[in-house]
Structure formats: C-alpha cells, structure tokens
C-alpha cells in the first residue's frame, strides 16, 4: 500500500504529466498529453465493447430548463449541482439552459421522436462527453470534479421489462470485461433505495478499494423502468397495434476509471500502467558512448520498427541525459517494459528487458522472436498487475456479525460485509451509527440475522468509507 495515498495521488498526476489542476476554475483540470493518451487508450477499450451493438452519437451540451424540469425526481437529484447559462452575449435568455449534469433529459425528448413502432426497438446509443456538476464537497482531480471530462453514457430503450433486465446483465458483463482488461478488481452491488440514480427502478454499481481503504465508484448501471418514458412520452406501437411505453436503461463510467488505474496499480516509484492503456508499452533506452553510438541508435530504431510492425507502442528515449535519469523517469511514468541496449549488448546480440511490475532484468535475443518475447512479457505484466490488485481486494473485504466491529474494520482499510434485513430505516440507522455508507446489496441469503435489527437477514450488504 502506498503511504499517504492522497498526497501520492495528487503528486503523481503532476509529476507524471497526467493532468494539471492549475486551471483557474476550482474542480476543473487540463489533460496533459501523456495523461490524455492513457485516457484515449482506456476509452478505446470500452468503445470497442459498446460498438458491437451500440451506435455512438453526440448530443448538445445545453439542456433547456423545461426539459430538465419535466422529470421531477431526476432533477431533484441534481438541482444543487446544475450550472446554468442565463445570457447569450449581452442578451438575457428567455429560458435558462443547463450544462448537462447527465444526458437523460437531453436524449429522451429525441427518443420520443425517433421511436414509433416495435421495429425501431431496441435502440442502443452511447456518447463520450463532458458533464458539469457544481461539486460543493472537497474536489479531487479525476475523483470529485466539477467538469467530468470523460463521461461515457449509454442509453437504451426496449419493448419489454425482460429485455431491459437482460440489458442490465449485458452491461454488467461488459463492465467486467472492461475492468478486467485494466486489471482493476471490483465489487458489484445493488445500491440501496436512498442511493440509487434519481428516477431509476434500481442501480447496479462497480466499486474498487483504493490503497487508502476508501472505495471509489467506477461504474454505474441503471434500470430506469418506464419513469422517463412516461415523462417524455416515449411510446411505440406493438405488433397488435397497441401503443405502449418503452422500458429504458442507462450506464456510465467516468474519469474515475483513470483514477483507479493510477491508484490501484501505482507504487512508491510512480505509475505501473497496464500495457493496454500505457502510451508507450515499450521504452527503448540506448546506453551511449562516443564509440559505437551510431550503431546502437541504428539498432534501437530497427528494434522499434520491428515491434511496431507487431502492433506494439514503442518510444526511444535518446535524450542527452544520464541513463539513470531515463530509468527513473519511465519508472515514474509506468511504462510496462524497458529495453536497454548498449555497445556490449549489441556485440552479444541481446537487449536487457525490465518489467515495471517486477523490476527483474531479462536478456532477450535480437532475432525474429523478439516481438513474440516482448508480447509475452507484456501479457505476464498485465496478469501480474491484475493478480496483485485482486489479492489486495481479497485481503481487504471482511465479514462481521457485530455492528460494533464495523468501525475498527473500516478504519483498518477494509470494506465490511454484513447481514441486513433490507429495511430502509434500519439501513439508515446502520449508516448513522457507524458513520459509513452502505455501498449496496451483494447477494440474497436465507440465513443469518440482520446486524442491527436481529431479524432474519435477506441480504449480504457492503459498508465502507467512500470518496
């Protein structure tokens, strides 16, 4: 575990050139080139998964107040967080326009125009946009911000409730595959009624335990039922000519995905990036002397070309600085694999490889098998980072039947499992007594007693210190 994690996290964003928080609006930051590459490669993974059966779209950022206000439960959930545009140039607007806090009230009026008959269903769309929320709590880059710059939201509409429930399961499997690619462990739970998405029937969420023991919500999936369909009159004519309301779902991930990649895999030396999202999967570091310099650089270029032909992202660090400084820089930036090449290595027809996750030096022969050997090391690196992260989570999820043990376990950096009867009043009583948040229901049970009421338990629930 990284000591003083919050301080480490803030520093690594700056030192590894990920974001710059000095932008003159609190809670908004600039993506720097290196960080933007991590963001791009991460989003490409989820886009590839979504593109199998979703269409990518782009909706306007501004939402008329009349549309936002139509869904009372939904807007009540965001009313303290909305940014409003009230003037165009020097002219006051006839109607206030909201900067989208999320896009249900922007997208669904259009769905009501596009959906006419059962032939138009299901409709599955997604967009990756920025959203705005006037965050009043202490802001943290990538974790608690006022401009979410990487907001992937998917919105679907279906003819039946069964289809919408199936879509929820599809989203869950998609998110599992996404986070598995990133080596990020997760806890999946059904949010309690008082913490579900405004206007939804129920919310499923993915949480990860960060190195300081706090949980970070990294993905949400909502079954909206017919709430928004009623509000925005989204109906279709079925095969029998009867007009019916659609059933809807939505699902989102945000900048917090990048925060989890940084936080979960990092160590005291800096980032340890999964190969699939690292800007450079391999960094070649030439060891240069006056004698043989040109030959070494030429071979480095040859190796780079060979690896790039195999689809590997490669850079050569030929800066005129000490090799030790180069090694430290790329340890900080988390490149999964470094290849070192000096005159002696060239004579021996080898390069010295070092995985960022392990730090052990491995000699690789400079022949036609090099790309395959590099790919193998990258795969092992990915598997190892994932195992380390899942092992950490396994060690930090504890079960108790004593409500008085919760505080001690949470303060020791754990998520706590407990039996719960499911009653909302009892759930809020547990939160009030312990001072922590119930993440949600992890599974249904037919045994055990509720940790607070002593009545028969219905669920195993999770409670934690959250961001």
QUIKAUR-V7392 format. One record per residue. RES is the residue in one small letter. SS is DSSP state (alpha for helix, beta for strand, coil for the rest). OMEGA is omega in whole degrees, 0 to 359 (* if undefined). NEAR is the number of other ideal C-beta (glycine too) atoms within 12 Angstrom. Layout:
[[RES;SS;OMEGA;NEAR] [RES;SS;OMEGA;NEAR]]
//
This chain:
[[x;coil;177;22] [x;coil;177;28] [x;coil;180;13] [x;coil;189;14] [x;alpha;184;29] [x;alpha;178;24] [x;alpha;178;17] [x;alpha;183;27] [x;alpha;180;37] [x;alpha;183;27] [x;alpha;184;23] [x;alpha;177;40] [x;alpha;180;38] [x;alpha;187;23] [x;alpha;180;27] [x;coil;176;37] [x;coil;179;24] [x;coil;176;40] [x;beta;175;37] [x;beta;184;22] [x;coil;182;28] [x;coil;174;14] [x;coil;191;19] [x;coil;169;10] [x;coil;182;17] [x;coil;177;20] [x;coil;177;28] [x;coil;184;29] [x;coil;179;36] [x;beta;171;21] [x;beta;175;29] [x;coil;187;24] [x;alpha;183;18] [x;alpha;178;35] [x;alpha;180;39] [x;alpha;177;24] [x;alpha;176;28] [x;alpha;178;44] [x;alpha;183;35] [x;alpha;182;23] [x;alpha;177;29] [x;alpha;181;41] [x;alpha;178;36] [x;alpha;178;21] [x;alpha;182;32] [x;alpha;178;41] [x;alpha;180;24] [x;alpha;179;20] [x;alpha;181;28] [x;alpha;185;33] [x;coil;178;19] [x;coil;181;17] [x;coil;175;20] [x;coil;173;30] [x;beta;178;19] [x;beta;182;23] [x;coil;175;23] [x;coil;180;18] [x;coil;178;29] [x;coil;180;21] [x;coil;185;22] [x;beta;180;26] [x;beta;179;37] [x;beta;181;21] [x;alpha;181;22] [x;alpha;179;18] [x;alpha;181;30] [x;alpha;185;38] [x;alpha;183;21] [x;alpha;181;25] [x;coil;188;33] [x;alpha;182;18] [x;alpha;182;24] [x;alpha;184;35] [x;alpha;178;27] [x;alpha;179;15] [x;alpha;183;27] [x;alpha;191;32] [x;coil;180;21] [x;coil;186;14] [x;coil;188;29] [x;coil;168;31] [x;beta;182;29] [x;beta;170;23] [x;beta;185;23] [x;beta;186;18] [x;beta;174;13] [x;beta;188;13] [x;coil;178;8] [x;coil;187;6] [x;beta;174;9] [x;beta;181;12] [x;beta;176;17] [x;beta;180;12] [x;beta;177;19] [x;beta;178;22] [x;beta;180;27] [x;beta;166;36] [x;beta;191;31] [x;coil;169;35] [x;coil;171;37] [x;coil;198;45] [x;coil;180;41] [x;alpha;185;44] [x;alpha;172;41] [x;alpha;187;36] [x;alpha;191;37] [x;alpha;171;40] [x;alpha;178;27] [x;alpha;176;24] [x;alpha;181;38] [x;alpha;177;27] [x;alpha;186;15] [x;alpha;185;24] [x;coil;181;36] [x;coil;182;19] [x;beta;180;20] [x;alpha;179;24] [x;alpha;181;14] [x;alpha;185;22] [x;coil;356;31] [x;coil;173;30] [x;beta;184;38] [x;beta;182;31] [x;beta;174;33] [x;beta;173;36] [x;beta;174;31] [x;beta;191;33] [x;beta;171;30] [x;beta;176;29] [x;beta;188;35] [x;beta;177;31] [x;coil;182;29] [x;coil;182;25] [x;coil;183;27] [x;coil;177;12] [x;coil;179;17] [x;coil;182;15] [x;coil;177;25] [x;beta;181;30] [x;coil;179;40] [x;coil;186;39] [x;coil;178;39] [x;beta;190;30] [x;coil;177;37] [x;coil;169;31] [x;beta;174;35] [x;beta;188;37] [x;beta;183;30] [x;beta;184;35] [x;beta;176;35] [x;beta;177;44] [x;beta;177;40] [x;beta;183;47] [x;beta;181;45] [x;beta;175;42] [x;beta;187;41] [x;beta;181;35] [x;coil;185;33] [x;coil;176;22] [x;alpha;181;23] [x;alpha;179;14] [x;alpha;180;24] [x;alpha;177;39] [x;alpha;176;24] [x;alpha;179;21] [x;alpha;177;37] [x;alpha;179;36] [x;alpha;177;20] [x;alpha;178;29] [x;alpha;179;41] [x;alpha;180;29] [x;alpha;178;21] [x;alpha;181;35] [x;alpha;177;37] [x;alpha;179;24] [x;alpha;179;23] [x;alpha;182;37] [x;alpha;175;38] [x;alpha;177;25] [x;alpha;180;28] [x;coil;182;43] [x;coil;184;38] [x;coil;175;44] [x;coil;184;36] [x;coil;171;38] [x;beta;180;40] [x;beta;180;31] [x;beta;174;37] [x;beta;184;37] [x;coil;175;34] [x;coil;186;30] [x;alpha;184;21] [x;alpha;182;18] [x;alpha;179;32] [x;coil;180;30] [x;coil;182;37] [x;coil;179;31] [x;coil;182;35] [x;coil;171;36] [x;coil;175;29] [x;beta;182;28] [x;beta;171;37] [x;beta;184;41] [x;beta;173;42] [x;beta;177;43] [x;beta;175;42] [x;beta;176;45] [x;beta;178;42] [x;coil;185;41] [x;coil;178;34] [x;coil;178;33] [x;coil;177;32] [x;coil;176;32] [x;beta;179;41] [x;beta;176;42] [x;beta;186;40] [x;beta;177;42] [x;beta;178;39] [x;beta;181;40] [x;beta;187;44] [x;beta;168;40] [x;beta;186;37] [x;beta;182;45] [x;beta;179;31] [x;coil;183;29] [x;alpha;183;34] [x;alpha;177;44] [x;alpha;178;37] [x;alpha;184;24] [x;alpha;186;31] [x;alpha;175;34] [x;coil;179;20] [x;coil;184;38] [x;beta;176;28] [x;beta;176;33] [x;beta;182;19] [x;coil;185;20] [x;coil;181;12] [x;coil;179;10] [x;coil;180;10] [x;coil;179;13] [x;beta;183;18] [x;beta;174;26] [x;beta;176;32] [x;coil;170;43] [x;beta;188;37] [x;beta;173;48] [x;beta;170;47] [x;beta;182;47] [x;beta;184;43] [x;beta;165;40] [x;beta;186;44] [x;coil;176;36] [x;coil;183;43] [x;alpha;175;41] [x;alpha;179;43] [x;alpha;177;49] [x;alpha;181;44] [x;alpha;178;42] [x;alpha;180;48] [x;alpha;187;48] [x;alpha;185;43] [x;alpha;186;43] [x;alpha;186;43] [x;coil;174;40] [x;beta;185;29] [x;coil;179;18] [x;coil;180;24] [x;beta;180;31] [x;coil;165;42] [x;coil;189;40] [x;coil;171;47] [x;coil;183;44] [x;coil;185;42] [x;coil;182;36] [x;coil;182;43] [x;coil;178;42] [x;coil;173;33] [x;coil;177;36] [x;coil;178;39] [x;beta;172;45] [x;beta;178;43] [x;beta;181;45] [x;beta;177;41] [x;beta;175;38] [x;beta;193;30] [x;coil;170;30] [x;coil;180;16] [x;coil;180;9] [x;coil;176;14] [x;coil;183;20] [x;alpha;184;20] [x;alpha;180;17] [x;alpha;180;22] [x;alpha;180;33] [x;alpha;179;25] [x;alpha;180;19] [x;alpha;177;31] [x;alpha;178;34] [x;alpha;179;21] [x;alpha;179;24] [x;alpha;179;40] [x;alpha;181;33] [x;alpha;180;18] [x;alpha;181;29] [x;alpha;179;35] [x;alpha;177;21] [x;alpha;178;15] [x;coil;177;23] [x;coil;181;17] [x;coil;177;34] [x;coil;189;28] [x;beta;168;35] [x;beta;176;32] [x;beta;177;31] [x;coil;181;32] [x;coil;177;23] [x;coil;181;16] [x;coil;178;11] [x;coil;181;15] [x;coil;178;14] [x;alpha;180;26] [x;alpha;178;13] [x;alpha;178;15] [x;alpha;179;28] [x;alpha;181;27] [x;alpha;181;20] [x;alpha;184;28] [x;alpha;168;39] [x;alpha;178;32] [x;alpha;183;31] [x;alpha;168;37] [x;coil;178;41] [x;coil;185;46] [x;coil;185;43] [x;beta;174;48] [x;beta;173;45] [x;beta;181;48] [x;beta;181;35] [x;beta;176;42] [x;beta;182;27] [x;alpha;181;21] [x;alpha;178;19] [x;alpha;181;30] [x;alpha;178;29] [x;alpha;182;15] [x;coil;179;15] [x;coil;179;16] [x;beta;166;24] [x;beta;181;40] [x;beta;182;28] [x;beta;175;38] [x;beta;176;28] [x;beta;180;36] [x;coil;184;39] [x;coil;184;36] [x;coil;179;22] [x;coil;180;18] [x;coil;180;17] [x;beta;183;19] [x;beta;177;23] [x;beta;177;21] [x;beta;179;35] [x;beta;180;20] [x;coil;178;29] [x;coil;184;15] [x;coil;181;12] [x;coil;186;14] [x;alpha;183;34] [x;alpha;179;28] [x;alpha;180;19] [x;alpha;177;29] [x;alpha;178;39] [x;alpha;179;25] [x;alpha;179;22] [x;alpha;178;35] [x;alpha;179;38] [x;alpha;178;24] [x;alpha;177;24] [x;alpha;180;38] [x;alpha;180;33] [x;alpha;182;23] [x;alpha;177;26] [x;alpha;179;39] [x;alpha;181;30] [x;alpha;179;20] [x;alpha;182;27] [x;alpha;179;36] [x;alpha;177;25] [x;alpha;178;17] [x;alpha;180;30] [x;alpha;180;32] [x;alpha;181;16] [x;alpha;186;19] [x;coil;170;33] [x;beta;185;34] [x;beta;178;27] [x;beta;174;23] [x;coil;174;28] [x;coil;182;23] [x;coil;182;19] [x;alpha;181;30] [x;alpha;178;16] [x;alpha;186;21] [x;alpha;184;35] [x;alpha;181;21] [x;alpha;181;17] [x;alpha;179;29] [x;alpha;181;35] [x;alpha;176;19] [x;coil;175;21] [x;coil;184;26] [x;coil;162;33] [x;beta;186;43] [x;beta;172;42] [x;beta;178;34] [x;beta;175;43] [x;beta;181;36] [x;beta;179;45] [x;coil;177;28] [x;coil;180;28] [x;coil;184;25] [x;alpha;181;19] [x;alpha;178;18] [x;alpha;178;29] [x;alpha;179;35] [x;alpha;177;19] [x;alpha;178;19] [x;alpha;179;35] [x;alpha;182;29] [x;alpha;182;16] [x;alpha;184;18] [x;alpha;184;29] [x;coil;182;17] [x;coil;184;30] [x;beta;169;32] [x;beta;179;47] [x;beta;180;45] [x;beta;181;38] [x;beta;179;34] [x;beta;180;33] [x;beta;174;22] [x;beta;181;17] [x;coil;176;22] [x;coil;180;11] [x;coil;175;14] [x;coil;180;25] [x;beta;179;20] [x;coil;185;28] [x;coil;183;35] [x;coil;186;32] [x;coil;183;23] [x;coil;178;17] [x;coil;181;16] [x;beta;181;17] [x;coil;174;28] [x;coil;189;25] [x;beta;159;31] [x;beta;181;34] [x;beta;181;43] [x;beta;176;47] [x;beta;187;45] [x;beta;167;44] [x;coil;188;31] [x;beta;171;33] [x;coil;*;33]]
//
